[in-house]
Amino acid sequence: MDLVADDREAPTTGGRTTEPLTQYMQRVNQRVRAFDRRHPLLWDLHFTAFWVTAALIDYLGDGWRNVTHNPDAPGWFLLTLSLGLSLPLLRRRTHPAAALLATAPFALANAWSGTALQAALLQLVVIYHIALRTPLRNLWWAAALTLAPVVVSAARHGEGEWNQQIGSHLTSVVVAVLIGITVRTRRNYTEALEDRAHRLEIERDQQARIATAAERARIAREMHDIIGHNLSVITGLADGGKYAATKSPERAAQALDAIGTTSRQALGELRRLLDVLRDDDTAHPAARTPQPGLTDLDRLIDGVRTAGLPVHTSIEGRATLAPGRQLTVYRVVQEALTNTLKHAGPDATSNLAIAYGDKGAVTVTLTDTGKGTPPTAPSDGRGIPGMRERTALYGGTLEAGPRPHPERGWLVHLHLPEETPQ
C-alpha cells in the first residue's frame, strides 16, 4: 500500500482503449493519490499505526518466540524494540535517512540480544524510501547500516552458513532498492512529460497571442489604407463639387456620382475585410474576394485623378509578382497618393514610375510637386510605418521624405528584391 501511495503519477494508456475495470482502478488510484497529497500526515499516521500494531501483536502474541535466540528477554525490552523499530516509519517519507538512523540502534540491540523481532524487517521500507527520495549515493551507507545487524546476529547467534543469512537479507535490500528506483524513475519520467506538456501549452498560448496581435495589426493597416484613401478621395470630390455647383452643375453631378462610387467601393472593401473575422462556416463565399492587386492600380489612379490630383504613370517590364507582393505595391501606392491628396496642396501633380524586374523584383517611385511637408504619422504605427512593415515582410526597402533641394514635393521609393527560392 505504501508503494501505491508514493507512486504519484497519473496512469496513462498511450492512446489505447482500456478495460472498464482498469479505468475504474485508475480513477480510484488517482483519488487516493490526490487525497494523500492534500493530507500526507493522515496517511503516514495510518501506515505507521498499522505496523506498530503488527509489531505489538508479534510481541504480545509470542510469535517472536518461534525464531528467537533469547526466549527469556524481558517484556519491557521487547516492547521498547517493537516501538523503536516501527514508530520511526512516521517520518519515512519526509526524512527517510533520519528514520533509518533512528531504527539502527534498536536493530543492533535486536541482533545482539538474539530476540530476532520481525519488526526489524521494517527497515526495508525505509530503504525503499531512501532509494525513492534521496540521492542514490546514500544507498551505500544505508545498505551497510541495514546489513550490520545481520552480520552481528550471524556472528553472535548464527546458525547455518553466513553467506545464506547475509545473502538472503542482501537480496531483500536489493529488491527494496530496485523497487524504489523503478518508482522514482517512473515518477520523474511522468513529471518530465507533465512539465513538457505544460510548457507546450504555454508556448501554444503565446503563439496564439502573437498571431492574434499580428492579425490585428494587419487588419488595422488594411482599415487605415482603405478608410484613409477613400475618405481623402471623397473629401477632394466634395470640395470640387461644392465649387462647381454654382458654375457647372454637370461637373457637380459628376463629382457626386464619383463620391457615391468611391463610397460603395470603400464599403465593399471594408465588408471583405471584416468578413475575415467571421468563422469560415458562417462566412459567405462571396466574402472571400481576393485582396487588391496590380490589376486594381488603374482604378485606384483613376479615382485619385477624379478627386483632382493629376497622376502621370510610367511602367517598365512585365509584372511577375506573387499576390502578397502585389498587395504590398498596391497599398504603398495607395498610401502615397492619399498623403499627396492630403498634404500636397492645390495645383500639385504626381508622377508614378514602376519598374518590374525578374523573379518578383519591383521598384516603385512616386513623387509629387506639392509643398513637401511631411504627413503626420499616427502614433499607432499606421501610414508610413505601416508601409515600412509591409515592405520588411519581403526584405525590401522603403524611403519616404522630401525631395532633395531645389526640387519641391515628396518622394516615396519602394524596392522589393527578387524572391528567395523556398
C-alpha positions in Angstrom: 0.0 0.0 0.0 2.8 2.4 0.8 4.3 1.9 -2.7 1.0 2.8 -4.3 0.7 6.0 -2.2 4.1 7.1 -3.2 3.8 6.5 -6.9 2.1 9.8 -7.5 2.0 9.9 -11.3 -1.3 9.6 -13.1 -1.7 6.4 -15.2 -1.6 6.7 -18.9 -2.9 4.4 -21.6 -0.8 5.7 -24.5 -4.0 6.3 -26.6 -5.2 2.7 -26.3 -8.6 1.7 -25.2 -8.6 0.4 -21.6 -11.0 -2.0 -20.0 -13.7 -0.6 -17.7 -12.2 -2.3 -14.7 -8.8 -0.8 -15.4 -10.3 2.7 -15.9 -12.2 2.3 -12.6 -9.0 1.3 -10.8 -7.1 4.2 -12.3 -9.8 6.6 -11.1 -9.7 5.2 -7.6 -5.9 5.3 -7.6 -5.9 8.9 -8.7 -8.4 9.8 -5.9 -6.2 8.1 -3.3 -3.1 10.0 -4.5 -5.0 13.3 -4.6 -6.2 12.7 -1.0 -2.7 11.8 0.0 -1.3 15.0 -1.5 -3.8 17.0 0.4 -3.4 15.1 3.7 0.0 13.4 3.8 0.2 13.2 7.6 -3.1 11.3 7.8 -1.8 8.6 5.5 1.5 8.4 7.4 -0.3 8.0 10.7 -2.4 5.2 9.4 0.5 3.4 7.8 2.7 3.8 10.9 -0.2 2.7 13.2 -0.7 -0.4 11.1 2.9 -1.6 11.5 3.1 -0.6 15.2 0.1 -2.7 15.7 1.6 -5.6 13.8 4.8 -5.3 15.9 2.9 -5.3 19.1 0.8 -8.3 18.0 4.1 -10.1 17.3 5.3 -9.3 20.8 2.0 -9.8 22.7 1.1 -13.0 20.8 4.5 -14.6 21.5 5.0 -15.1 17.8 8.6 -13.8 18.2 9.4 -16.9 20.2 9.3 -19.1 17.1 12.5 -17.5 15.7 14.2 -16.0 18.7 17.6 -17.0 20.2 16.7 -15.4 23.5 13.3 -16.5 24.7 14.0 -15.1 28.2 14.2 -11.4 27.0 12.3 -9.1 29.4 8.9 -7.7 28.3 10.0 -4.1 28.6 12.9 -4.7 26.4 10.7 -6.4 23.7 8.2 -3.5 23.9 11.0 -0.9 23.5 12.4 -2.7 20.5 9.0 -3.1 18.9 8.2 0.6 19.2 11.7 1.7 18.3 11.6 -0.3 15.1 8.1 0.8 14.0 7.5 4.3 15.2 10.2 6.0 13.0 8.1 5.0 10.0 6.1 8.1 10.6 9.0 10.2 9.2 10.0 7.7 6.4 8.7 10.0 3.6 9.9 13.4 4.9 13.2 12.3 6.5 14.0 8.7 5.4 17.7 8.9 6.3 16.9 10.1 9.8 14.3 7.4 10.1 16.8 4.7 9.3 19.3 6.2 11.7 16.6 6.2 14.4 15.9 2.4 13.9 19.6 1.4 13.6 20.3 1.2 17.4 17.2 -0.8 18.0 18.1 -3.2 15.1 21.6 -3.7 16.5 20.2 -4.3 20.0 17.7 -6.7 18.5 20.5 -8.6 16.7 22.9 -8.6 19.7 20.3 -9.8 22.2 19.1 -12.5 19.9 15.4 -11.6 20.2 15.1 -11.5 16.4 11.9 -9.5 16.3 10.4 -9.4 12.9 9.9 -5.7 13.2 13.5 -5.3 12.2 12.4 -6.0 8.6 10.6 -2.7 8.6 14.0 -1.2 7.8 13.4 -2.4 4.2 10.5 0.1 3.9 12.8 2.9 5.0 15.5 1.7 2.5 12.8 1.9 -0.2 12.1 5.5 0.6 15.8 6.3 0.7 16.1 5.0 -2.9 12.9 6.8 -3.8 13.6 10.3 -2.3 17.3 10.9 -1.6 20.4 11.0 -3.7 21.4 7.5 -4.8 24.8 7.8 -3.2 23.1 7.4 0.2 22.3 3.8 -0.7 25.8 2.7 0.1 25.9 3.6 3.8 22.1 2.8 4.2 22.6 -0.7 2.9 25.7 -1.2 5.1 23.7 0.1 8.1 20.9 -2.3 7.3 23.2 -5.3 6.9 25.2 -4.6 10.1 22.6 -6.2 12.4 22.5 -9.3 10.2 26.3 -9.6 10.5 26.1 -9.1 14.3 23.4 -11.7 14.6 25.2 -14.2 12.4 28.4 -13.7 14.4 26.8 -14.0 17.8 23.9 -16.4 17.3 24.5 -17.7 13.8 23.0 -21.0 12.6 24.0 -22.3 9.2 26.2 -20.7 6.6 27.0 -16.9 6.9 26.5 -16.4 3.1 23.0 -17.8 3.4 22.0 -15.4 6.2 23.7 -12.4 4.8 22.8 -13.2 1.2 19.1 -13.6 2.0 18.9 -10.3 3.7 21.1 -8.6 1.0 18.6 -9.9 -1.7 15.8 -8.3 0.3 17.6 -5.0 0.4 18.4 -5.1 -3.3 14.7 -5.8 -4.1 13.6 -2.9 -2.0 16.2 -0.6 -3.6 15.2 -1.7 -7.1 11.5 -1.1 -6.4 12.3 2.4 -5.1 14.5 3.3 -8.1 11.8 1.9 -10.5 9.1 4.0 -8.9 11.4 7.0 -8.8 12.3 6.7 -12.5 8.7 6.4 -13.5 7.6 9.3 -11.4 10.5 11.5 -12.8 9.5 10.5 -16.3 5.9 11.4 -15.7 6.8 14.7 -14.2 9.0 15.5 -17.2 6.1 14.7 -19.5 3.8 16.9 -17.5 6.3 19.7 -17.5 6.8 19.4 -21.2 3.0 19.4 -21.8 2.7 22.5 -19.6 5.5 24.3 -21.5 4.0 23.3 -24.8 0.6 24.6 -23.6 2.2 27.9 -22.6 4.0 28.1 -25.9 0.8 27.4 -27.8 -1.0 30.2 -25.9 1.9 32.6 -26.6 1.9 31.7 -30.3 -1.9 32.3 -30.4 -1.5 35.7 -28.7 1.3 36.6 -31.2 -0.8 35.5 -34.1 -3.8 37.4 -32.8 -1.7 40.6 -32.4 -0.2 40.2 -35.8 -3.7 39.7 -37.3 -5.0 42.8 -35.5 -2.1 44.8 -36.8 -2.7 43.6 -40.3 -6.4 44.4 -40.1 -5.6 47.8 -38.7 -3.3 48.6 -41.5 -5.8 47.4 -44.1 -8.6 49.6 -42.5 -6.3 52.6 -42.3 -5.4 52.2 -46.0 -9.0 51.7 -47.1 -10.6 54.4 -45.0 -7.8 56.9 -45.3 -7.5 56.7 -49.0 -11.2 56.7 -49.9 -12.1 59.4 -47.4 -9.4 61.6 -48.9 -10.8 61.0 -52.4 -14.3 61.7 -51.2 -13.1 64.9 -49.5 -11.5 66.1 -52.7 -14.5 65.3 -54.7 -16.8 67.0 -52.3 -14.7 70.2 -52.3 -14.6 70.2 -56.1 -18.3 69.6 -56.3 -19.0 72.5 -54.0 -17.1 75.0 -56.1 -18.6 73.6 -59.3 -22.2 73.6 -58.0 -22.9 77.2 -58.9 -20.9 77.5 -62.2 -21.1 74.0 -63.7 -24.0 71.8 -62.3 -22.9 69.0 -64.7 -19.5 68.8 -63.1 -21.1 68.9 -59.6 -23.3 66.0 -60.6 -20.2 64.1 -61.8 -18.5 64.8 -58.5 -21.5 63.4 -56.6 -21.6 60.4 -58.8 -17.9 59.8 -58.2 -18.4 60.2 -54.4 -21.1 57.5 -54.5 -18.9 55.2 -56.5 -15.9 55.7 -54.2 -18.1 55.2 -51.1 -19.6 52.0 -52.4 -16.1 50.7 -53.2 -14.8 51.6 -49.7 -17.8 49.8 -48.1 -17.2 46.8 -50.2 -13.6 46.6 -49.2 -14.5 47.1 -45.5 -17.1 44.3 -45.7 -14.5 41.9 -47.3 -12.0 42.8 -44.5 -14.5 42.4 -41.7 -15.7 39.1 -43.0 -12.2 37.8 -42.4 -13.1 38.0 -38.7 -16.0 35.6 -39.1 -15.8 31.9 -38.9 -15.3 30.0 -42.1 -18.6 28.2 -41.6 -20.6 31.4 -41.4 -18.7 33.5 -43.9 -20.5 33.9 -47.3 -18.5 32.6 -50.2 -18.7 36.0 -51.9 -16.8 37.4 -48.9 -13.7 35.6 -49.9 -12.8 38.1 -52.7 -9.1 38.4 -53.3 -7.2 41.3 -51.9 -6.4 44.2 -54.3 -3.5 43.6 -56.7 -1.7 45.3 -59.6 -4.8 45.0 -61.8 -6.6 47.4 -59.4 -4.0 50.1 -59.7 -5.7 51.7 -62.8 -9.0 52.1 -60.9 -7.1 53.5 -57.9 -5.3 56.0 -60.0 -8.5 57.0 -61.9 -10.2 57.7 -58.5 -7.3 59.9 -57.5 -7.4 61.8 -60.8 -11.2 62.2 -60.4 -10.5 63.7 -56.9 -8.4 66.5 -58.6 -4.8 65.2 -58.5 -3.2 64.7 -61.9 -1.1 61.4 -61.9 1.4 60.6 -64.6 2.4 56.9 -64.8 5.2 55.0 -66.5 5.6 51.2 -66.3 8.7 49.2 -67.4 8.9 45.4 -67.6 6.4 42.7 -67.1 4.8 42.1 -63.8 5.5 38.6 -62.2 4.7 39.3 -58.6 3.1 37.0 -56.1 -0.3 38.1 -54.6 1.3 39.2 -51.3 3.8 41.4 -53.2 1.1 42.8 -55.4 -0.9 43.8 -52.3 2.2 45.5 -50.8 2.8 47.5 -54.0 -0.9 48.4 -54.1 -1.0 49.6 -50.5 2.2 51.6 -50.8 0.9 53.4 -53.9 -2.4 53.9 -52.3 -0.9 55.4 -49.1 1.5 57.6 -51.1 -1.3 59.0 -53.3 -3.5 59.5 -50.2 -0.8 61.5 -48.5 -0.4 63.6 -51.6 -4.1 64.4 -51.7 -4.0 65.4 -48.0 -0.8 67.4 -47.8 0.5 68.4 -51.3 -1.9 71.4 -51.6 -3.6 72.8 -54.7 -2.1 72.6 -58.2 0.1 69.7 -57.2 0.9 66.9 -59.6 2.1 63.3 -59.1 4.4 61.0 -61.0 4.3 57.2 -60.6 7.1 55.1 -62.1 7.0 51.3 -61.7 9.9 49.1 -62.9 9.4 45.3 -62.8 12.4 43.0 -62.6 12.9 39.3 -62.7 11.7 36.8 -60.1 9.3 39.2 -58.4 11.6 42.2 -58.1 9.9 45.6 -58.4 10.8 49.2 -57.9 8.2 51.9 -57.3 9.0 55.6 -57.3 6.2 58.1 -56.6 6.9 61.9 -56.5 4.7 65.0 -56.3 5.2 68.7 -56.7 3.4 69.7 -53.5 4.6 71.7 -50.5 6.9 68.9 -49.3 5.5 68.9 -45.8 5.7 65.5 -44.2 2.5 63.7 -43.4 1.6 63.3 -39.8 2.1 59.7 -38.9 -0.3 58.4 -36.3 1.2 57.1 -33.1 -0.3 53.7 -33.6 2.1 52.8 -36.4 -0.1 53.3 -39.5 0.7 55.3 -42.6 4.4 55.4 -43.4 5.4 53.0 -40.6 2.7 50.6 -41.9 4.2 50.8 -45.4 7.7 50.0 -43.9 6.2 47.0 -42.1 4.7 45.7 -45.3 7.9 46.2 -47.2 10.0 44.5 -44.5 7.9 41.3 -44.8 9.6 40.7 -48.2 13.0 42.0 -47.4 12.5 45.3 -49.2 13.4 48.9 -48.5 11.1 52.0 -48.4 12.3 55.6 -48.5 9.8 58.4 -47.8 10.7 62.0 -47.4 11.0 65.5 -49.0 12.7 65.6 -52.4 16.2 67.0 -52.4 16.6 70.8 -52.9 15.9 72.6 -55.2 13.0 70.2 -56.2 9.8 70.5 -54.3 7.4 67.9 -53.1 7.6 64.5 -51.6 9.3 61.2 -52.6 8.3 57.6 -51.9 10.7 54.9 -53.2 9.9 51.2 -52.8 12.1 48.4 -53.8 11.3 44.7 -53.3 14.2 42.3 -54.2 13.9 39.0 -56.1 12.0 36.3 -54.3 14.2 33.8 -52.5 13.6 30.2 -53.7 11.9 28.0 -51.0 
